[in-house]
Amino acid sequence: MGKFCGYLLGEEWLLQRGIELGYPRPKTRDDAMQIFCLASRDVRTETGVYAYTKLRRVKTPQGKRYWCIAFAATDFWEQLPTTAPREEEYIALKEALKKDGPPRWFRGT
């Protein structure tokens, strides 16, 4: 599995975003996965990055797993750029997610 350059999102943040959008609390893991995708799509659309990002599962160097809104990937088959994005491409998402600094690279799971 390759690496992804993006911003990390916890499942709780995605669930909360989904609830704020009016989705019911999930009853199954499949329900939760659907909310994760919908919440991610909403924030990516709202910030104008939807067309050139993907939601991917990654892990930190410490082994913790997160969702990642990825701007770039080392794997050609992901159909994402292979280099980190320019600031103007990520600034709106960075501000919406209240993140510090540019997107970082994480190993995919």
C-alpha positions in Angstrom: 0.0 0.0 0.0 1.3 3.4 -0.9 1.3 6.7 1.0 -1.3 9.5 0.9 -0.8 13.2 1.5 -3.7 14.8 3.2 -5.5 15.8 6.4 -6.5 13.2 9.1 -10.1 12.9 10.2 -11.3 10.8 13.2 -14.4 8.7 12.9 -16.1 10.7 15.7 -15.5 14.0 13.8 -17.1 12.4 10.7 -20.0 11.0 12.7 -20.6 14.4 14.3 -20.5 16.1 10.9 -23.0 13.6 9.6 -25.4 14.2 12.5 -25.1 18.0 12.0 -26.1 17.3 8.4 -29.2 15.5 9.6 -28.2 11.9 9.2 -29.3 9.5 12.0 -26.8 7.9 14.4 -25.6 4.7 12.7 -26.9 1.3 13.9 -24.4 -0.8 12.0 -20.8 -0.5 10.7 -22.2 -0.2 7.1 -24.4 2.8 8.3 -21.3 4.4 9.8 -19.3 3.9 6.6 -22.0 5.6 4.6 -22.0 8.5 7.0 -18.2 8.8 6.8 -18.4 9.0 3.0 -21.3 11.5 3.0 -19.7 13.7 5.7 -16.4 13.7 3.8 -18.1 14.5 0.5 -19.9 17.4 2.2 -16.8 19.0 3.6 -14.8 18.4 0.4 -17.6 19.9 -1.7 -18.1 22.9 0.7 -14.4 23.7 0.5 -14.0 23.2 -3.2 -11.6 20.3 -3.1 -14.0 17.4 -4.0 -12.9 17.1 -7.6 -9.2 16.4 -6.8 -9.3 14.6 -3.4 -10.3 11.1 -2.2 -11.2 9.7 1.2 -8.7 7.0 2.2 -7.8 5.0 5.3 -4.3 5.6 6.7 -2.2 5.0 9.8 0.2 7.2 11.6 3.7 6.3 12.4 2.4 5.3 15.9 0.0 2.8 14.3 -3.3 4.7 14.9 -5.8 4.5 12.0 -7.6 7.5 10.7 -9.5 8.6 7.6 -7.6 10.9 5.4 -8.8 13.5 2.8 -6.0 12.8 0.3 -4.6 15.3 -2.2 -1.8 13.1 -3.5 -0.6 9.5 -3.4 2.5 7.5 -4.2 0.5 4.8 -6.0 -0.2 5.7 -9.6 -3.5 3.7 -9.6 -5.0 6.1 -7.1 -5.3 8.6 -9.9 -4.1 11.4 -7.6 -1.0 13.6 -8.1 2.2 12.2 -6.8 3.4 15.5 -5.2 2.0 17.5 -2.3 -0.6 20.1 -3.3 0.1 23.9 -3.6 -1.2 26.0 -0.7 -4.1 27.5 -2.7 -5.4 23.9 -3.3 -5.7 23.0 0.4 -6.1 26.3 2.3 -10.0 26.2 2.4 -10.0 22.6 3.6 -7.3 23.4 6.2 -9.3 26.3 7.6 -12.6 24.3 7.6 -10.9 21.4 9.5 -9.0 23.8 11.8 -5.7 22.2 11.0 -2.2 23.6 11.4 0.2 23.5 8.5 0.1 21.8 5.1 -1.2 18.2 4.5 1.2 15.5 5.6 2.1 12.0 4.2 0.7 8.9 5.8 0.9 5.2 5.0 -2.3 3.7 3.6 -3.9 0.7 5.2 
